[in-house]
Structures are given as C-alpha cells and as structure tokens.
C-alpha cells in the first residue's frame, strides 16, 4: 500500500466515509463497497461466428448480385471486411482445430475427419479466455473428438458433425435434448437465451457460435425454408464460367476422386441439376443470414454492441460445379477462400485486401480483449489492420501457406502457396515416399478461375522459382511438425 493509501485508510477521510456508509445502510440503501468495472476498465465481449462451408463469394457485399445476405451485408458496412481470407485446410474438423489452437493441423494433430483429436497439451483460445475470468460458451456444430468442456467451454449447446436442418438433436451441458424448428433458429435462439440469462452478470463473455447452414444436411441436400427457396427461381441461377471439367492442366487423378465423382452423381454434367443445387445453397445461406440477424438485433436490444466484438468467418469454401467439382479440400479458390468480417467498438470500417488465415482469429480475438497473445501460435493478430495502434506494425504477410498433408475425401496430399496475384500447388503421391507428381501455377490477377496452368512457361520462370522455394521450405516445416 502506498503512502497516499495509508493516509486515506487511517485518516479522517476514511473515518468520515465509514460513518457516511453506516448512515446509508441505516436508511436501506444498497451500497457497493467496490463498484463494478468502470467504462474505462470494462473488458469487451468477443463473439466468433464460424459459418459452415461458406465460400467467399456467397455474400452480397462480395459482388454477388443474386444471393441475399442483408444482415451480413450490414455487418460489412459497420465493420471491416477482408475478402482475401483463407483457411489452412479446407475441411470442417481441421478448420475448427485451426481456430481453437491458432496452429496448423500438422502441429495440432488434426489433419482430416479421422485425425480429429486436438493435442491435449495445446491450450485453446477458450482456455485463455477462461483464465482471464471470461465466461465461455459454444453453440451449434461441434466437430472435433475432444469435448467442449475439455477445450475450455463452460456452457455448451451443440450437435456433433452431420445433422438434419430440422428438429436437430443437441447436447446442452451434457444432457441430450430434442429441438423443433430450423437448425439456425434453434442455435441462435438458444444463444440469445443464454445472453439474456447472463445479462446481469458483469463477467465478460467469449462465445463461439457455429452455424450448420449452408453445409449440406445429413441427407446431402439443402432443405431450406420454403419461403426462402421461392426467392431463388432456378432459371435465375448462374452456371460458373469454369464449369467445364477440363483437367488438361490439373492432376489427372482428380477425374477419379470424390469431388468430381460426387458432382457426376449429383448430375453436374447438366445445367439444371447444378442450378438446383446452387439454388439450395443460396437459400440455406439466406436462412443462416436471417438467423444471425436475430442475434445482431438482440445484441443491440441488450445494449451489448458497444462492448462486443464480432468476428465472422467461413470455416471453408465449397465447390458449386467449378472445374466439374463439388465438396472442398482441393486448393482452388472456391474451396479455400472464405468471407471474414470484424465489427465492434472502434473497429475502423472499410475493406482490406490483406491475406488473412483462420489461424489469425485466435490471436486477434485475444488481442482485442487485451489478453496477451502466446508466442507459440502460427497465426498473427491483425488488430492493427482494424485501425488500432499496436506494436505489430504495418508489415503483413505476402503469402499464405495451405497444407493438406494426408489424403482427405479422395484427395492426394497437396500444398499451396498463394500471394495476392499468384498460386503454386504441388501434389504428392502418398504411396511413393512423398514423390512430387504434379504442379500447378496460376496467375490469379489474369486468371481468377484457375483455368490456365502456367508451369513450364518460361515467361514466368522467375515467379515459379520464387514460389517453389517458399513452398518447399514450408512443406519441410510441415513434415517436421508432424514427425515431432
């Protein structure tokens, strides 16, 4: 205790204060010796929203004139939008592990749907918030084998993996429950109920909300609400320009792998079945948007918007017929590129073309809450890109590294390096001691649909060599991470 404090607690001011307190208590006033956090001290709430199979252009503000996402568009207008955002591995389970740990799958041990257990020695984002006396909760889809409790979530309302769109069974704090209604309404309504019940608690909260739409349901369809489907006439759906299954510049095995074979099964070789699927995907995205709109409105009504950061990101993308494919994993844009929107107090509004990864969400969420970012993360805080003054500085990454080190959904092991204008993909044979079997080089600035493979073109030899040096170094790092 310093000198000023000793004088106060032993002097006349303290004695006078005690006397005044006694009078107030005598007259029945409720007095708090230590007030709740002042506005200056109040710690912000943090909500991270993971939208499922949500590709970067399934958003009105991305320039898509057909899809209807009014609530996400409003979030873009009130926050900061990063259209150049990517995942480290485009599939549900590894993407979730990447966010929870801030690390690549080769380090956190989650590299496929079967390799789905996060290394228990790695501390998760929720555990860091919990240590700082935040209440922690998770809602919606859960897709790692570790339990939410073991990952640091005190409150849980979730379903595991694949689920129906309607009347989804859930687990609420260890108890199995039946629900009724559309899955996104169930998730959001329970999240709002949780916030209402916690409103009187001055403890700040960290919430992770995971949508199910627009992922296909358990029957591999998009049974969106009928009224929403009616807003999307099939004849108005547009076929992608790179719909043709031309694999002349692609690894030959892709013709036989699951994403192409499933696309043929769905009828994507013809326009009508593909348009039917695009319609369902768009409608499911609109229903998801509407449910999130209820959450955003509730935050406003509860007076929480001024104290709450929202970080919304897709967990991975989704092929809708591009290159004759469905599903994800493969390192083309429709699969690995996702929307990212950040809104909250003092966030600078605007659009940034910086390259962001899902492993950056954890350090950024911690940084926004003024929680020290651990040094062992692979991701970086992009708080300074939101208009805040930090020690991070202005320099940001010049490329992103994508790893799919084990076969997933019929893919062979492959890796990619992507800059703002270029992408190099290397594919390996899992049965021949990691032999390199195919390379692809795309000039995204001129060929955003990745139609023309420029490997072997002497005009781009310097660019190829530059990217090749980077990807070989990163692949070596990835393999060492797995072996360790």
DAHUNOR-V901374 format. One record per backbone hydrogen bond with DSSP energy under -0.5 kcal/mol. NH is the residue of the N-H (numbers start at 1). CO is the residue of the C=O. If there is no record, write none. Layout:
NH/CO, NH/CO
//
This chain:
6/2, 7/3, 8/4, 9/5, 10/6, 11/7, 14/8, 15/11, 16/12, 17/13, 18/14, 19/15, 20/16, 21/17, 22/18, 23/19, 24/20, 25/21, 26/22, 27/23, 28/25, 29/24, 31/29, 33/31, 35/33, 42/38, 45/307, 46/205, 47/309, 48/207, 49/47, 49/311, 50/48, 50/209, 51/49, 51/313, 52/213, 54/51, 55/53, 56/337, 58/55, 59/57, 62/59, 63/60, 64/59, 65/63, 69/67, 73/69, 74/70, 75/71, 76/72, 77/73, 78/74, 79/75, 79/76, 80/342, 81/350, 82/340, 83/81, 83/352, 84/352, 85/83, 85/338, 86/356, 87/336, 91/89, 95/91, 96/92, 97/93, 98/94, 99/95, 100/96, 101/97, 102/98, 107/104, 108/104, 109/105, 111/109, 111/115, 112/115, 116/114, 118/116, 119/108, 122/119, 125/100, 128/124, 129/125, 130/126, 131/127, 132/128, 132/129, 133/130, 134/129, 135/204, 137/206, 138/155, 139/208, 140/157, 141/210, 142/159, 145/116, 151/147, 152/149, 153/148, 154/136, 154/152, 155/136, 157/138, 158/171, 159/140, 161/142, 161/159, 167/181, 170/177, 171/158, 172/175, 173/156, 173/171, 175/172, 177/170, 183/165, 185/182, 186/182, 187/183, 188/184, 189/185, 190/186, 191/187, 192/188, 193/189, 194/190, 195/191, 196/192, 197/193, 198/194, 199/196, 201/198, 202/200, 206/135, 207/46, 208/137, 209/48, 209/207, 210/139, 210/208, 211/50, 211/209, 215/212, 217/221, 218/163, 220/217, 224/222, 229/225, 230/226, 231/228, 232/229, 236/233, 237/234, 243/240, 246/244, 247/245, 250/247, 254/251, 255/252, 256/253, 257/253, 259/409, 260/257, 261/257, 262/258, 263/259, 264/260, 265/261, 266/262, 267/263, 267/264, 268/263, 270/267, 274/270, 275/271, 276/272, 277/273, 278/274, 279/275, 280/276, 281/277, 282/278, 283/279, 284/280, 285/281, 286/282, 287/283, 288/284, 289/285, 290/286, 291/287, 292/288, 293/289, 294/290, 294/291, 295/291, 296/292, 297/293, 298/294, 299/295, 300/296, 301/297, 302/298, 303/300, 304/299, 305/299, 307/304, 308/305, 309/45, 310/343, 311/47, 312/310, 312/341, 313/49, 314/339, 315/51, 317/335, 318/334, 319/327, 321/325, 323/242, 324/321, 325/322, 326/259, 327/319, 329/90, 330/328, 332/330, 335/332, 336/332, 337/333, 338/85, 339/54, 341/312, 342/80, 343/310, 347/344, 348/386, 350/79, 352/81, 356/84, 356/354, 358/86, 360/357, 361/358, 363/359, 364/360, 365/361, 366/362, 367/363, 368/364, 369/365, 370/367, 371/366, 377/374, 378/102, 379/102, 385/382, 386/383, 387/384, 388/383, 390/388, 400/418, 402/416, 403/88, 404/414, 411/408, 414/404, 415/426, 416/402, 417/424, 418/400, 419/422, 423/442, 424/417, 425/440, 426/415, 427/438, 428/413, 429/435, 430/428, 432/429, 434/429, 435/429, 435/432, 437/427, 438/427, 440/425, 442/423, 444/421, 444/442, 445/421, 446/443, 447/443, 450/447, 453/451, 454/441, 454/452, 457/454, 458/456, 460/457, 461/458, 464/460, 465/461, 466/462, 467/463, 468/464, 469/465, 470/466, 471/467, 472/468, 473/469, 474/470, 475/471, 476/472, 477/473, 478/474, 479/475, 480/476, 481/477, 482/478, 483/479, 484/480
//
